[in-house]
């Protein structure tokens, strides 16, 4: 038996035919393709002449097969219109099954942006221009570190907005922060590194990436001044540290100026590497954003940024400004991975940045999230008197301190019962919920995710959940919203 491809009118179809009885095999193969769903109802089939030529059989054989399957009700045809897969008929006695209902969940998890605010029209315009103007050389496999056009655009943008000191040749473009972290960790492991210090509270997924590279995760305490840098000197086998310096996730603290200097001095003195996750550094509401830590020691700090918060996670692009001494090793690891972002996506982002659409989007998002943060503060003050919103006036999340005796699990469980996604601070603890030295009960309230028209409903569900868990007493009527948060 041989495998053949039928191709006509844009439809490619794999059919297995034998040499002895091609008509019988063609009939069985087409019937199986239709009944098994490989060819959708309404799909137009090749003409008998075209299919016969593609398969190397007589036209009469194909015509006979079409006639037989039409007689069985699988195909339909009309003179001058061709042949297509018949659409199934439904009867009153056998109605189609209704679709499963989809629960409309509200989302107040931390660090998630409002995807409904994605600038579709501006992005589409940049994509059209990028595709129209792209030289053929930029549509190939390209540089493993990323397209040169985007790397130049990012180098200029990061220097202007975040104070990053890096040449385009020292930038790498990845699918997201997780891929960049994985590449750096594999390079470190290949160089003999043993462990990476992390903030005690942070994303479990990042700790998993570090461990997957064969490195040990070493949690370090955080407080109101960020990472407790002084503890690093006493930790053996730590060759790198991962830090959210501008806005610690999820506690909301900024790394204090003295600790920033202490951290780069420790890295310089020990030869260690600092990975700076600047996930939302452009979103500061009480004053100008804190500049990148990388500017203090470009040869010891990997600066990591992403388009996820300003645009949407679906863009799938992040970037790293890396010390020049790491560039070749990162390129080698990238080639070994076989993964790299698509060229057109990179060229679109480059156009978006160069046309200052990225700046405009960040400014709009900053205003939106500032209003949401202030609205959250109003609701907490008015309706949850036993609670307190802590952390910097920045980013896409805040930390809600719960009253004594109210456990995080009670609040998150009550939230889930109300269709609200919410996480407790303990969910981010590298030592595990309730471990010695754990912070008092808090929940991480992300005000970025809900669409504007759902934001008030999400806040109301939060108040109900905290109150049901015993926090804040009876919910009081809150102040009216000052216009609909965007």
ABEGO torsion letter per residue (X at the ends): XBBBBBBBGGBBBBBBBBAABAAAAAAAAAAAAAAAGABBBGBBBBBAAAAAAAAGBBAAAAAAAAAAAAAAGABBBBBGAEBBBBBBBBBAABBBBBBBBBBBBBBABBGBBBAAABBAAAAAAAAAAAAAABBAAAABAEBAAEBAAAAAAAAAAAAAAAGBBBBAAABBBBAEAAAAAAAAAAAAAAAGBABBBBBABBBAAAAAAAAAAGBBBBBBBBBAAEBBAAAAAABBGBABBBBBAABBOAAGBBBBAAAAAAAAAAAAAAGBBBBBBBAAAABBAABBBBBBAAAABAAABBBBBBAAAABBAAAGBBBBBBBAAAAAAAAAAAAAAGBBBBAAAAAAAAAAAAAGAAAAAAAAAAAAAAAAAAAAAAAAAAABAABBBBEBBBEABBBBBBBBGBBAAAAAAAAAAAGBBBBBAAAABAAEBGBBGBBBBBBBBBAAABBAAAAAAAAAAAAAAAAAAGBGEBBBBBBBBBEBBX
